[in-house]
Amino acid sequence: MAFLNGRTVLLYIDTTTPITTDIEDVTVEDAVLVACLTSNGFDGTTSAIATTTKCSGGFAESLDGEKGWTMSAEGQAQSLELADPRINHNALFKLWRSGQIFWAFMMDTATPKVTMRYGLARIDSFSDGAPDNEAQTFSISLTGVGQPGDQDDIAPITP
């Protein structure tokens, strides 16, 4: 059994690939790394449709309802050099402020074909933290727009 190291699971954002691209035609070619994260995650939910009746006995019953997903990330704010292509807290703030929809990827950079979550998303929550005599921080919450994909859905990059 091989455990996966969360340190290599990073968040990338692609604002170049058209949002009209089919999920199985998306690649990571234009994905840009979000700098410098301390944690990130993916959360998928299903809203249950209650079907419990007096015939159900002592246990609740339900149907599979609508699904939704979010990604979250926390990091330390970085002042990036002009040539640094990574996305910092200021770029994330602008994406939140604009409400722009973009492709988001959470993937294991050590073994990309093992774990990947991606899809269209927008930043619905952004916060900056500036504690006294500590590193400035940020956190974001991305709301998925439509169905997410995983490592089996992503298109390969062709030369």
Secondary structure, 3 states (H helix, E strand, C coil): CCCCCHHHEEEEEECCCCCCCCHHHCCCCCCEEECCEEEEEEEEEECCEECCCHHHCCCCCEECCCEEEEEEEEEECCCCCCCCCCECHHHHHHHHHHCCCEEEEEEECCCCCCCEEEEEEEEEEEEEECCCCCCCEEEEEEEECCCCEECCCCCCCCC
